[in-house]
């Protein structure tokens, strides 16, 4: 039972240790400059134990319990957390808000106050179907592919440490880039194109269709009579 701020910190440490011990040794786990990377959503408001997010001092306290370096990547560019968490990311916001994040976080990174900063790209946003999770709908039109292209081009201008694609299959918030009947492979192919520009990786969008081809072939084979 969590009944104090100290309990909250202990729970956070316990959960993080589980991730470190279960997944952190894998070569597939994300590291940045040797540090294990944790992404966290910020929360807001106040509860029975005070603010519903840890203070910079509390973040520093928890991370200080680990022997190996950890970068905690928080949403937004709040200078109060730069030294403690050492990481920041931007989520689904407007182009001016993204620009403000890139300028703030980019300057902090250049000055050595941030260790890791992550840009964000989304094809649009629409949580009308879930009515904003009870708070009323929010919508950013895809404008065909322009919203996605604009977000990528803005990110390429600032060149953060990494990019977070928001998201693969979140149909509830309308940020889907996976192939669908409506958009087919448009957004998946665009993603590969822009990742190539961001990372220098060769672009071979043709193999994006192979999972669907294999699926269709399996369905055909299932219908064949037994030999």
SVG drawing of the C-alpha trace seen along z (x, -y; Angstrom):
<svg xmlns="http://www.w3.org/2000/svg" viewBox="-17 -29 45 65">
<polyline fill="none" stroke="black" stroke-width="0.4" points="0.0,0.0 1.3,-3.4 0.7,-5.9 3.5,-8.4 5.8,-10.1 8.6,-7.8 6.4,-4.8 6.0,-6.3 9.7,-6.5 10.2,-3.0 7.6,-1.7 9.2,-3.6 12.6,-2.1 11.1,1.4 9.4,1.1 12.6,-0.3 14.7,2.4 12.4,5.1 12.9,3.5 16.7,3.3 17.0,6.9 14.5,8.4 15.2,6.4 18.1,4.0 20.8,6.6 19.5,7.3 21.4,5.8 18.0,4.8 17.3,2.5 17.6,-1.2 20.8,-2.8 22.1,-6.3 25.9,-6.9 26.0,-3.8 23.0,-4.8 19.7,-2.8 16.8,-4.9 13.4,-5.1 10.5,-7.0 7.7,-8.3 4.5,-10.1 4.1,-13.2 0.9,-13.4 -0.7,-16.5 -2.8,-17.8 -2.7,-16.9 -3.8,-13.8 -3.9,-12.6 -0.1,-12.5 0.5,-15.9 1.5,-16.6 0.8,-13.7 4.3,-13.8 7.7,-13.6 9.7,-16.7 13.2,-17.1 14.6,-16.3 12.6,-13.1 13.6,-12.0 17.2,-12.6 16.7,-10.6 15.4,-7.5 17.9,-7.6 20.7,-8.0 19.8,-4.5 21.1,-2.8 24.7,-2.0 24.5,-2.3 23.6,-5.5 19.9,-6.0 18.4,-8.6 14.7,-9.3 13.0,-10.9 10.1,-13.1 7.6,-14.8 8.2,-18.5 11.1,-20.8 11.0,-21.8 14.4,-23.2 13.7,-22.3 14.1,-18.6 17.0,-18.7 19.7,-18.0 17.7,-15.3 16.1,-13.3 18.6,-14.2 16.1,-13.4 13.1,-15.1 10.6,-14.3 7.8,-16.1 4.4,-14.5 1.4,-15.3 1.3,-19.0 1.0,-21.9 3.9,-22.9 4.6,-26.1 4.7,-24.0 7.1,-21.5 9.3,-24.4 9.4,-25.8 10.4,-22.4 13.1,-21.9 14.6,-25.3 14.5,-24.8 15.6,-21.2 18.2,-21.7 19.8,-24.6 19.9,-22.6 21.5,-19.6 24.1,-21.9 25.0,-23.3 25.3,-19.9 22.3,-20.3 20.3,-17.6 21.8,-14.2 19.1,-13.0 16.3,-14.8 13.7,-13.2 11.6,-14.7 8.1,-13.6 6.2,-13.1 2.5,-12.2 0.3,-11.8 -2.5,-13.7 -4.6,-13.2 -8.3,-12.4 -9.6,-11.1 -13.3,-11.8 -14.1,-8.1 -13.1,-8.0 -14.4,-11.5 -11.0,-12.7 -11.1,-10.0 -14.0,-11.9 -12.6,-15.4 -14.1,-16.2 -12.6,-15.4 -9.3,-16.8 -8.4,-16.7 -5.5,-17.6 -6.4,-16.9 -4.0,-14.8 -4.4,-17.1 -3.7,-14.2 0.0,-13.5 0.9,-17.1 0.7,-17.0 3.1,-14.1 5.5,-15.6 5.5,-19.0 6.3,-17.3 9.2,-15.3 10.6,-18.3 10.5,-20.4 12.3,-17.6 15.0,-17.3 15.6,-21.1 16.5,-20.7 18.0,-17.2 17.3,-15.9 19.0,-12.8 16.2,-10.5 12.7,-10.5 9.5,-9.0 6.9,-8.0 3.5,-8.6 2.2,-5.9 2.1,-2.6 -1.5,-1.5 -3.3,-3.9 -6.6,-3.9 -8.3,-5.4 -6.3,-8.6 -6.1,-8.5 -2.3,-8.5 -2.0,-5.2 0.8,-4.8 0.5,-1.0 -1.1,0.1 -4.9,-0.2 -7.6,0.1 -8.1,-3.6 -4.4,-4.7 -2.9,-1.5 1.0,-1.7 1.2,-5.5 2.3,-6.4 4.5,-3.4 6.4,-4.2 6.7,-7.9 8.1,-6.8 10.8,-4.8 11.6,-7.6 12.0,-10.1 13.9,-7.7 16.3,-7.3 16.8,-11.1 17.2,-11.3 19.6,-8.3 21.1,-7.7 19.7,-4.2 19.0,-2.9 15.3,-3.2 13.7,0.0 10.0,-0.5 9.1,2.4 9.7,4.9 7.0,3.2 4.5,5.2 6.0,8.6 4.2,9.3 0.8,8.8 2.0,11.0 3.0,13.8 -0.3,13.5 -2.2,13.8 -0.1,16.8 -0.8,18.6 -4.5,18.0 -4.3,19.5 -2.3,22.5 -4.8,23.2 -7.5,23.7 -5.5,26.3 -6.6,29.9 -4.4,32.3 -1.8,34.0"/>
</svg>
